[in-house]
Amino acid sequence: MISKILNISKISQNLSQTKHYNTTLPILLQVMEKTRMGYLLKLGNNIIEAKSMNNLQIGSKYWAIVKDSSVNEILISNLIKQPKIFDNAKKSSLKFDINEFESLLKDSRFIEKFSDNLIEKSIASSTKDDFLFLTNSLIALNKKILNIVINDNKKDILLQIKKPKDGKIEFSAIFNNLGLINGVIYNNQSLIIKTQYKNVRNILENNIKNLEGFDEFDEIRIIFDENINIFFNLYNDGILDLEV
C-alpha cells in the first residue's frame, strides 16, 4: 500500500523534459533578497528578479507556477511556502528505499525499532539539521505520526502517516516537483488525494490509474485544496522533551 502512495512520484518523472520552464508542474524557488523592483529568486542554477503581490520571506523556499510570457518576461504565480521540515528531511542521515521500508513495516516491532534507530542516529548526528530532523521525528512518533524519508531514484520524499484507525490510513507526502499531497485510504478500497495545485490534480487524474497497483482501488478521487497542510512540521524549541 505504501508503494502505491510513493509511486505517485513516477508520474512527474515520466513527463517530458524541456529547455524552458515546465509550465505543468510547480517549480521550487528560493527567495534570496528583496530589491527595489521586487525579489531576487533562485530557480535551480538561475537567479532572476520578479515582482510579487505578496510579501515573501527572505531565505524561504516556495513552490510556484513559472511561465515564460510572450514578451520574454518570467511570470510567477501560485506561490506556496514549502514546509521547513522538508529541507531538513533531505539532510537526514536516516533514509529508506521503498522496498526496504515496506519490508520493515511487516515487523511487529517496527515502531519500537524505528524509535531506537532515531535515538541512536540522533546521538551520532554530526550536524544541527540532521539532529533537528531526527529529534522532531521522535516528537512526531510520540504524537502517533510516522515521519520518514524515502529515497526513490535519488529523489527524496517526506512521508508522514498517522496511526491507522477504523480501517482508515491518513498520509501526507512532500514531493520535489508535485508539492504537498494529502490523502486517505479507506479499507484499502477507496483513495482520496488532495493537492495544492490544479495542474497537479489534472496530471494525477490523467495518469494515476496507469500506475501499477492503482487499479485495485474501487474508487479514486483527486481534489484540489490549496489550504492543506503537512501533519507535522519542524519544532525548534523543546526538542529534548521526549516521551517515546
N, C-alpha and C positions, 0 to 999 in steps of 0.2 A: 504493500500500500504506500509506503514511504517513497519507493522508487517512482511510483506514478506521479506523486507531487513534484518530485525533483526533475522528472522528465520534461516538465513544462519548459525548462531552460533550453531544451533541444529545439523548440520552436524558433527561438531567436537565433540560435546557431545556424539554422538551415536557411535563414533569409539571405538573399544575395547581398554581397558587399559592393559598395560603390565608392568612387573617389570623393563624392560630395557627402555632406551631412545626411545621415539616414533620417528621412522625414517621417519614417514609420514608427520607430522606437524612440523612447525618451533617451536623451544623452546626459551623461553625468558631467557637470561642470563645477568648478571651484571659484569662489569669489576671492580675488586677490587683493583688490583695494578699491576705494571709492575715488572717482575722478570728477572733474567739473561737468563732464557730459553724462556721466553715469557710473559704470563699474568696469574694472578690468577683470575679465573672466578667463579661466584656463579651461580649454576644451582639448583633452588629450595632450598633444605637444604644442598646441596653438594657444596664443594669448590674443584675445580680442577685446574691444571696448564696445559696450552695449548699454542701452537705456533700460530701466526697469521702472514700472509703475509702483512696485512695492519696494520697501526698504529691505535690503539684503544684508545678512550678517557676514562681516569680513572673516575669511578663513573657512567658512562653512561650505558644504557641498550640497548641490541641488540637482535633481533631475529636471530636465526641460525638453520641450519640443523645439528643435532648431531647424530652421529652413533658410535657404538662400532666396532672396527676393528678386524680382525682375530687374531691379536697379543695382544688383550685386551687393546689397546690404544683407547682413545676417539678422534674421528675425528670431527672437527667443520668446517663447510663451509657455504657459502652464508649469511654472516653476514650483516644485515641491521639495522641501528640505529633506535630505537624506538623514535618517536616524543616526546619531553619532556612534551607536554601538556597532554599526556595520564596518566603519573604518577600523575599529579595534579588533573586530572579528577576523579581518584579513590578516592581522598581525599575530593571531593566536598560534601558540605552539601546539595546540591540540586540535587536529583536524582529522576527518574521516572521509574515505570514499564511500560511495553509495552501497556497494556490496558489503563492505566491512561493517557499516552502520546497521544494515538490515540484519546481518548475522548476529551482531551484539544484542539487538533488540529481542532476539529469541531466548536470551539468557534470563532466567527468572530473577537473577541478582543484578541485572543490568544497572538499575538506578544506584544501588549501593556501590558497585564497582566504578560507575561513572563519577560519583561523588568523590570517591577515594582518588581517582585519577586527577580530578580537578584540583584537589588539595595538594597532591604530590607535584603537579605541574606548577601550581602557584608558588610553592616553596622554592622550586628550582628556577622560577622565572627570572630572566636577566634584564627585562625591560618593563617600564612602567605600563605601557599599553597592553602588553601581554598579561601582566599581573592584574590589571584592572578588568580585563575581559573575563579572565578565569574566575576571579572572585565574584564578579557580577553574575557569572553563570551559576555559582553556588547560591547566590541570593535568589535567582530565578528558580532554581531547583527547590528551594525552600518554599517558594510560592506555587509549587506544583506545575512549573513550566520548564520544559526541557529546552535549553538554549545551546545550540550546537552548530559547528561549522562543517559543511560538506564541501569537499573539493571534487569537482566534476570537470574533467578535461581542462585542468589548470585554471578553472574558474571557481571562485569561492561563492557559496550560497549560505546565507544565515537562515537556519530553520528553527522555529520555535513551535513546540507542540504542548498544548495543555493536557493535563491528565484526562484520559478518556472517561466519559461518564454517560451512562444510559445509552450506549451504542453510538455516541457522538464523539468524533475526533475533531478538535479545532486546531488549525495550524496557521502560522504566519511565516512568510518567507520573503527574503530580500534577494533579488537577482540584480546583477550589474546593469543589464540593459532592458529589464522589464519593470524595474522599480519594486515597490512593495505589493505583495499579493496576500490576501487573507482568504481562508477557506474553511469549510465544514464538510465532513464526511459523515453521512448518516447510515449506520448499519452496513457499511461497505457497499451500499447500493446507490446512494444519491450523493452527488458532489455539487457544492455551491462555491463559486470562486468570486471574490471581489477584487477589483483592480482600480488604481487611481487614475488611469488614463484610458480614454475612449479608444485610442489607437490600439492599445494592448488588448482591450476587450475584444475588438474586432478581429485581431490576429488570433487570439485564443479561440474564438468562436469558429473561425475558418480552419483551424489546424488541430485542435486538441483531440478530436475524435480519431485522427490519423495516427496518434501516438500509441505505442504498444501498451496494451492492457486497459486503455480507457473505454473500450467497447464493453467492458464488464459492468460498467455503471448503467443502471436503468434510467437515470436522469442526470444531466449535467447542465447547470445554469451558470452563465458568466454575467456578472453585474458590475456596472461602473459606479464607483463610490469614492470620490476624491478625499473623503474625510476619514477613511480607515487609518488605523494606527497599528504599529507593531505592539505585540503583547507586553514586551519588557524592553525598556531602553536602558541607557547607561546611568548608573549612580556613581557619583564621585565621592560622596561622604558616607561614612559609616560602613565601609566595605568589610570591616573586620567583625562586625556584629552578626555573626552567622550562627544559625541553629539548624544544621543539615544532618 
